[in-house]
Structure formats: C-alpha cells, structure tokens
Amino acid sequence: MDESEIIPINDYDLDLESETDSKISINDSGSIDSFSDDFDFDISDDENDDLSQARNFYEIDCNNPSAPPPRFAFTNTPEIHLDFDASSGKMQYLEALIDNNLIDLIVHETKIVMLNKLLGEAFLASTPEHFSDNETFATETHECPKLSKIWPVLKYLTIRFKEVVIPDRDVTIDESLMLFKGRLGRKQYMPLKRSRFGIKSYMLCESKSGYVWSLIIYTGKGTLFDEKYKHMCMSSQVVMTLMEPLLNKGHCLTTDNFYSSPELADIIIQSLTDMYGTLKPRRKDVPKELLSKKN
C-alpha cells in the first residue's frame, strides 16, 4: 500500500464484518477460544477509561477518498547492527543471532544429555534436553514458570532479535502456530492455520522484510505480558507489550480484527504511533450505526 493511502484507524468508518464469523467458538484469527473464560477481549476493567468523545468516525467513499491525515514523524533509524557484504553466507547470518554465548549454553546441556545416555541410566537417558535446574527453580520467583525449561534460550534470542535490527516504519502484529502434536497443556487447535495443532505465539514483525523483532509464546493464564497493561483486555496486552519499545517513534502498526479496537487505537495514537487495520463492528465503543450497515 502506498504511504499516501494510509489513514489511522480512528479516522476510518470501518464497516467490516468478520469473514470467519460463526456460531462455534473460533476467533477471527483461526483459534478456538479455549481461553475465552480467562480473558475478556472487548471490555476493559478501567471504568473511567472512556475516550469515546475523543473519537471521530467518518464514512469513506472508496471511489473518491478524502486526503489522508498527516503521519507522525518517524524518528527511529532503521538499520542492521552487523557488517555484512555480498560475500556473506548463511552461517554469518546465523551467527549474528546465535553467538558463542548461546552456543556454549546449548553445548553444555547437550553434553549432560549424552553423558546420561553413556552411563546407561534408562530414566535419565529418556529425559528431554532442557535449560533449567530443577533444584533452583521456584514458580513464585521465575519470570515465566511455564516456559522455564527453554527460558534461557528464548530470552536470549528475544534480546538478540532486538539488538541486531532496528525495524523500518511499518510493522505488524499477528500470531503464528508452530506444529506440535505431542502432549502439552497449552497446545492450540487453530483450524484456519496450516499446521492446525501446535504452540501459538504472537509476533511483531517488520512489514517489509518479515523479520521477527519480538515475540510472546502463549501459555494461557501465565502468558508473560507487561504488568502496566494488565487492566486491558488480552488482545490489547499483546499489542502494547510487543510495541512498548517502539512507541513514540512514529512507527505505523498494522493489526487484524483480533487485536484492533477503539480503545487500543486511542492509546497507540496518543503514543505518536500510527495504526490501521480491520475492526469488528461489535467492539466496545464502536458506534452502533455500524452494526446496521451491510456494505
């Protein structure tokens, strides 16, 4: 889409109906709402957070659209903090994210697994490789207890993703499903995804390249979000937690109707960040007139 066509979400009269609207409990992103009892997607707990008077919804004539409002000044500097040239190969790109510190950690744990096998310990030999010490693990103090077995690697990679690349202006947030059919309490069934069964994660990517700049692995009630946004609905917590380091820098965020809401758009735009995307007409604070529109 050309930059001149981009209009913030609160300046659109988004007359959109969900293409996947059905009576079964499947959300618009393709996931069965097995956690619908845990989260309220449309209602904020803050009763005083009423910004409806600050919003203006306009009906847009697609055949004769009005001029878009100016975008926020982009103050970030997109760059790759690595020295690559035309001769750089796949190993150089891999080493940029997986450096010696992470390799040493993986090698150390791999040696322990192989040692158990060589010692002939049947129980220990069948134990999967992991990166946490059960003797020092405490659910009450761990950052993310449900991901404790892989947390050191996941946390390290997440930091490296952000250090290596500063994303361009346009970014997007969506969810991904990694195929997994084993026994796991947080395994998701998403019939509209290619894998259908697996581990769900929320990703913030650079729109132009698809580079994954940040991610959150879904673990149910224990999903790790920024505490300052815990009063918001779950879908908004996803967006705010992922976007936190990029706010007030003039980025432009794209979301689908799983995340978009007037409340979220208000907060994002007040943070000097543009936002646009599809919107469910039944979201909180959407004008009732939109519910009666068909086209």
SULUR-V512190 format. One line per field, one symbol per residue. phi: phi as a letter, one per 30 degrees, with the letter a starting at -180 (. if undefined). Layout:
phi = ???
This chain:
phi = .dedcdbeddcccdcbcddcdbdddbddcjcdddcdddbcdcbcdddddccdddcbcbdcdddbddddddddddcdbdacdbccbdddcdddddddcccddddddddedddddddddddidedddcdddbbbcddcdbedcddbedcddceeddddddddedddbcddedbbbacbbceacddadcdccbddcddiclccbcbcbdddcidddaabddbiddedcdddcddcdedddedddddedcdibidbccbcddcdaedddeddddchbdaaldbddcdeideddddcdcb
